[in-house]
Amino acid sequence: MIRARFGHAETIIPFAALLQIPILSDKSTPFHETFTYENNAWRGEFISPMSANIQWEIYRHINHGKNRVYRHQQILIRMLLNEYPVPFKYDCKPFPSMSTFFYTLEELKRCYRLNKSEF
């Protein structure tokens, strides 16, 4: 089943911030300070221009053993922000034998799991 959700900057920007995309949405102003252009380099127009989108591409990666015998398969996920591949947050480790933009489903579950201490 394929599901597509559509929204505007009001939904794209908070979602990107929750994903903690390195360099683009992991910057924050200290709690006791007010955000200004001088104290923070984060800019909403980079995250959500007029036609912004966040896509997750899902692939099936099959590892073959000797003689091309089926061994096992993994689900790999790649995220695109405004049509460009971007990494998931710093805590997520990319799949070792692919580019730095592919992650296993298990790894994404692990690194985005909310610890009770974060409440």
Long-range contacts (C-beta under 8 A, 24 or more apart in sequence): 8-48, 9-44, 9-48, 9-52, 12-47, 12-48, 12-52, 12-53, 12-54, 13-44, 13-47, 13-48, 15-54, 16-47, 16-48, 16-54, 16-81, 19-54, 19-79, 19-88, 19-89, 20-89, 20-90, 21-79, 21-81, 21-86, 21-87, 21-88, 21-89, 22-86, 22-87, 22-89, 22-90, 24-81, 24-86, 26-89, 26-90, 47-81, 49-82, 51-82, 52-81, 52-82, 53-80, 53-81, 53-82, 53-83, 54-79, 54-80, 54-81, 55-79, 55-80, 55-83, 56-80, 59-102, 61-95, 61-98, 61-102, 74-104, 74-105, 75-104, 75-105, 76-102, 76-103, 76-104, 76-105, 77-102, 77-103, 77-104, 77-105, 77-108, 78-102, 78-103, 88-112
